[in-house]
Amino acid sequence: MGTHRVTAMCMRTRLHPLVAVTVLLLSTSAAAQSQPGTGTHTTPTEQPKTGVLRKGPVNEDAATLKDFTDRVNKYVALHNEAVKSLPPMKTTTEPKQIVAAQKALATAIRAKRADAAAGDIFTPAIRQTFRRLLSPQVEGEDGQHAKATLKDDAPTGVPLKVNADYPEGKSLPTVPAKLLLNLPTLPKEVEYRFVDKHLILRDAQASIIVDFVPNALP
């Protein structure tokens, strides 16, 4: 009886540490799961920062491009006022009548923005942003090909001057889609055109230069 009792006591004595360790591990795990910031929970410092709180180039670009869009929309409003000030144009395919209507609209627009100057729409900050957004699009083989195409197709004698006529008869090279990838979409009244490496904002109906970015491409 004594031997059995001692053995039983020894077994119980040997089991006690194992049981204690097991209970301790389970208790620690349960405590960890109940504590905020441990286990699978992320601490507040691990939470991703939102775009609203983060100050960086992305947000600065968004604000700058919004400023550009607002300026373009202001110009379009002026354009539409000029259109309303003229007699309604009849539908025609006669080139002389089309050119006459175009020149009349250009004259009305110039009268409404007689004090317009370079940078009114493409401000220094907007110019800088456009150059930076366009630069990656002329890198690599495809980019260099697009740049070379623009250079080869560039019309000569186009003045970089606000309110100037886009010379009659000069070509309007198609702008490669690659270059427009990151630029704001324009309303139908205006369009982007490249003259070599310079970017022009052209009034599509009046055929005048609204503003421009010299050396928009590197």
C-alpha positions, 0 to 999 in steps of 0.5 A: 500500500505504501509503495502504491501510495508513494508512486501515485504521489510521485506521478502526481508530483511529475504531472503538476508542472506539465499541467501548470505549463499547459494552463499557463499557455492557455491563459496567456493565449486567451489574455492575448486575444482579449487585449487590443493591439496584440494577436491578429489585431493591428495597433493604431500605428499599423493602420494604413494612412488614408489619402485624406490625411497623407500629404504628398505628391499625389494629393498635390497633383490632384489639387493642381489638376483641379485648379487647371480644370477650374480654369479651363471651365472658366474659359469655356464659360467665356467661350460660350458667352462669345458664341451667344453674342454672335448671330446663330451660324447656319449649317453649311459646308461652304469653306468661306462661311465656315472660316468667316464664322470661325474668325468672328468667334475668335474676335469675340473671344479676344474682346472678352479676354483682351488682358489674357496672358501666358500662364492664366490657365497653365500656371507655373505650378500646372506647367511643372505638373504637366511636364512631370506627368508627361515625362515618363510617357516619352521614355523607352522605345515607345515613348521615343517613337511618339516623341519622334512622330510629334517632331516629324509632324510638327507644323512650322510657324505656329506662334506660342502666343495667347489669343493668337490664331492657329495658322490657317492651313497648318496641320493638326497632328494627332496627339498620341494617346500615350501622352494623354494618359495622365492629363485631365480630359478636356471639354469639347470646346478646347483640345490639346495639341503638340507643336514639337515639344510644346503643348498648346491648349487650342480653342477647337472652334475659334482656332486660337491659342488659349494658353501653352506649356513651352518645353512640355516634353523633355 
